[in-house]
Amino acid sequence: MSTWLYTLLLILGIYLVISLALYFLQDYLLFKPEKLPKEFQFHYENQETEEYNIETRDGAVINGLRFKAKEPKGVVFYLKGNSKSIKGWGKFAVDFTRHGYDVIMVDYRGFGKSTGRRTQKAVKRDMQVVYNKIKEKVAERYIILYGRSLGSGFATKLASMNNPRMLILDAPYYSLSKVAKKYIPFMPLSLLIKFPMPTYKWLKYVQCPIHIIHGTDDRLIPYKTSVKLSRIRPKSTMLHTVIGGGHKNLNTFESYHKMLSDIVNSRPKKVNLEGSSINVKHSSKPSNAKV
């Protein structure tokens, strides 16, 4: 066997091994779950909570918490990121209960006390089941969908299939395939990735107001991603920029909390553009007008 042929076969073999490893291990690379025993008791200072379990049609159990506001004016369905469990994520519920909103948080399959085999289709179906449960008690015009990082894709999918009051995306990705391609550009991800999560496709069908929050110093999911997403439905989308914000620390910025307060406490208003400069165009030709 010639040297070049041997080298080629070796490269192809290594490529195949990497492809197989990526296919079978991606769940462990993408998700960082924290599992909790069934008897674990949730507790948060100054927060009243109610725990619940929802059994799915395939026998899985989705565990979640309701954080209660004193006089709720709506519900925020908070879809968390890819790590830990709602044990740790629950501390962020106060950012909404303080504004008079109940908060629903759930653990995805394999996280916390939730069970079941995790697939993109199964998680999407689970989130719709939870959303339906919320709709049984709260009209959709009082439901806010909030998707954080990984949860931004699932939140967008929900918004595309339902009619919530608004959709808030915190550090969203264009698609997980795009994120992965940034790190392994030489792999055929369209064939390998099990969680492509095409947020950009689902966003096209969202009819409610869309708010995107992103930090300029996010090194995991670049700020330009949200700029790109904001152009999909520009008339119904507002992009909120946290100057200096990273991927995991937006809650440490005062500007983030001001943005969040303005978003959840505001009602959409139609702007009267009559008499504005909206149709005025700058001319490159010299003007003959006297000043």
Sequence and secondary structure as in RCSB ss.txt:
>XXXX:A:sequence
MSTWLYTLLLILGIYLVISLALYFLQDYLLFKPEKLPKEFQFHYENQETEEYNIETRDGAVINGLRFKAKEPKGV
VFYLKGNSKSIKGWGKFAVDFTRHGYDVIMVDYRGFGKSTGRRTQKAVKRDMQVVYNKIKEKVAERYIILYGRSL
GSGFATKLASMNNPRMLILDAPYYSLSKVAKKYIPFMPLSLLIKFPMPTYKWLKYVQCPIHIIHGTDDRLIPYKT
SVKLSRIRPKSTMLHTVIGGGHKNLNTFESYHKMLSDIVNSRPKKVNLEGSSINVKHSSKPSNAKV
>XXXX:A:secstr
  HHHHHHHHHHHHHHHHHHHHHHHHHHHH EE B  TT     TT EEEEEEEE TTS EEEEEEEE SS S E
EEEE  SEE HHHHGGGGHHHHTTT EEEEE  TTSBT  S   HHHHHHHHHHHHHHHHTTS GGGEEEEEETH
HHHHHHHHHHHS  SEEEEES  S HHHHHHHH TTS HHHH S    HHHHHTT  S EEEEEETT SSS HHH
HHHHHTTSGGGEEEEEETT  SS GGG HHHHHHHHHHHH        TTSSTT    SS      
